[in-house]
């Protein structure tokens, strides 16, 4: 029996993108993404789009469209001995199109532009151009092309002001399924890498082969028996995906890779009866946790969260809420340190103050002000001596 396997691997990368959402402030981390047509823990990912780090999720775009947000800016001021400095230390400016796509992201330090990101999208809202500049000089530019069905057919990456071609690739499709992707360096006509994708008649993945300089390097097989166990591997890497259903209505997705040496690595993703992801853990060949998280959700709110990395528990969080579902307290435990966050709300139900403590001692207090529409206007940070140390100001423009 054969199992279907996910075709996109997302690698979430932290960016400097700072957005203000609803009545709270969030750092929305963009993501770059790897598209490889297979699910694997092995290296050799065949396609990475750096501009993907600034493509917003649909939830974020829907929020921006709903509020008709055209641009927003965050200004950060420092204080010295309780007195605010006139010079803006950091500022972050973003512009969005009518569909909620980020098209400009600029950061400045001491009122001088340090970094600027720009993106362009086609009529289907797919990215066609990404550029990164530092101190006014172009660092990287990426271009993407598509066929009439919206499939990615070409990619080019340029470097520096001279726009030197660094690398590129071309892709071919059959019935909207990618069948070949060739990679080139510095404009050379001969491909350095080649990926061949094979499918069953129903469109499910059958086999993916990777060639380097014309020689076969690796093969991924998608054939598994009914138990998802390894078959005769030979020189292939086997990938399996299947689901396990539980009596309480929850279920677990199992993603498993078996190398040609028989070593097995797996990721288990467990969803509750409401299909909310409550656990995602990746194990090495010794069945030890590599990384992941687990959480407990009640009434749509996360009350417990644990994060693992490098086989160790990094930290845990416990949240408590009031009857209206508003967050009242967060307790975070990391190694020997314990941080506590207490949240206060005004008469309109907006978060007006956050107190942060470490090991029982006050660290700082954040005082929030809001515009009439509920968006955050400013956040004043005070230290444990009740002296202001930092001020965040927020500005918005609408369509």
TAURNOR-V575058 format. One record per pair of residues at least 24 apart in sequence whose C-alpha atoms are under 10 Angstrom apart, sorted by the first residue. I is the first residue (numbers start at 1). GAP is how many residues later the second one is. Records with the same first field share a line. If there is no record, write none. Layout:
I->GAP  GAP
//
This chain:
1->221  222  223  224  225  226  227
2->198  202  203  204  219  220  221  222  223  224  226  237  238  239  240
3->201  202  203  219  220  221  222  223  225  236  237  238  239  240
4->34  35  199  200  201  202  218  219  220  235  236  237  238  251
5->32  33  34  35  199  200  201  217  234  235  236  237  250  251
6->30  31  32  33  34  199  233  234  235  249
7->27  28  29  30  31  32  33  198
8->25  26  27  28  29  30  31
9->24  25  26  27  28  29  30  31  32  36
10->24  25  38  42
11->24  37  41  42
12->40  41
13->37  39  40  41
14->39  40
15->38  39
16->37  38  76  89  90  91  99
17->36  37  39  75  76  77  85  88  89  90  100
18->54  55  56  73  74  75  76  87  89
19->41  53  54  55  73  74  75  375
20->44  52  53  54  355  356  357  374  375  376
21->39  42  43  354  355
22->41  42  45  328  351  352  353  354
23->326  327  328  329  345  347  348  350  351  352  353  354
24->326  327  328  344  350  351  352
25->350  351  354
28->26  28  29  32
29->24  25  26  27  28
30->24  25  26  27
31->24  25  26
36->142  145  159  161  172
37->140  141  142  158  159  160  161  168  170  171
38->159  167  168  169  170  182  183  184  201
39->181  183  199  200  201  202  216  217  218
40->180  197  198  199  200  215  216  217  218  219  225  226
41->198  215  216  217  218  224  225  226  241  243
42->195  215  217
44->166  174
46->123  135  136  137  147  148  149  164
47->108  121  122  134  136
48->107
49->81  93  94  95  106  107  108
50->80  81  82  90  91  92  107
51->66  67  68  76  77  78  79  80  81  89  90  91  92
52->67  75  78
54->47  48  49  50  51  63  64  65  76
55->45  46  47  48  64  71  72
56->44  45  46
57->43  44
58->41  42  43
59->41
60->40  41
61->35  36  37  38  39  40  41
62->37  38  39
63->37
64->32  33  34  35  36  37  38  334
65->31  32  33  34  35  36  333  334
66->33  34
67->33  306  331  332
68->28  29  30  31  32  329  330  331
69->26  27  28  29  30  31  327  328  329  330
70->24  25  26  27  28  29  30  31  32  326  327  328  329
71->24  25  26  31  32  33  34  324  325  326  327  328
72->24  33  322  323  324  325  326
73->32  33  34  320  321  322  323  324
74->33  303  304  318  319  320  321  322
75->32  33  34  36  303  316  317  318  319  320
76->33  34  302  303  304  314  315  316  317  318
77->33  303  312  313  314  315  316
78->303  310  311  312  313  314
79->302  303  308  309  310  311  312
80->307  308  309  310
81->306  307  308
82->300  301  304  305  306  307  308
83->304  305  306  307
84->304  305  306  307
85->305  306
87->24
88->24  303  304
89->301
90->24  302
91->301  302  303
92->24  302
93->301  302  303
94->24  302
95->301  302
96->302  303
97->24  302
98->300  301
99->26
100->25
101->24  25  26
103->24  26  27
104->26  27
105->27
106->26  27  28
107->27
108->27
115->24
117->24
119->24
122->24
124->26
126->24  25  26
128->24  27
129->26  27  28
130->27
131->26  27  28
132->27  28
133->27  28
136->25
137->24
138->24  25
139->24
140->24  26
141->24  25
142->25  26
143->25
144->24  25
145->25
146->25
147->25  26  29
149->26  27
150->26
151->25  26  27
152->26
153->25  28
154->27  28  29
155->28
156->28  29  30  31
157->28  29
158->28
169->24  25
170->24
171->24
172->24
173->24
175->28
176->27
177->26  27  28
179->29
180->28  29
181->29
182->29
183->29
190->24
193->24
195->24
207->29  30  31  32
208->28  29
209->27
218->42
219->41
220->37  38  39  40
221->36  37
222->35
228->26  27  28
229->27  29  35
230->26  27  28  29  32  33  34
231->27  31
232->28  30
233->25  26  27  28  29
234->25  26  27  28
235->24  25  26
236->24  25
237->24  25  26  27
238->24  26
239->25  26  27
240->26
241->25  26  27
243->25  26  27
244->26
245->25  26
246->26  27
247->26
248->24  25
249->24  25  26
250->24  25  26  27  28
251->24  26
252->25  26  27  28
253->27
254->26  28
255->27
256->26  27
257->28
258->27
259->26
265->25
266->24
267->24  25
268->24
269->24  25
270->24
272->24  25
274->26
276->24
278->24  26  27
279->26  27
280->27  28
281->26  27  28
282->26  27  29
283->28
284->27
288->24
289->24
299->26
300->25
301->24  25  26
302->25
303->24  27
304->26  27  28
305->27
306->26  27
307->27
324->25
326->24  25
327->24
328->26
329->25  26  27
330->26
331->25  26  27
332->26
333->25  26
339->24
341->24
344->24
348->26
349->25
350->24  25  26
351->25
352->24  27
353->26  27  28
354->27
355->26  27  29
356->27  28
357->27
364->24  25
366->24  25
367->24
368->24
369->24
370->24
371->24
//
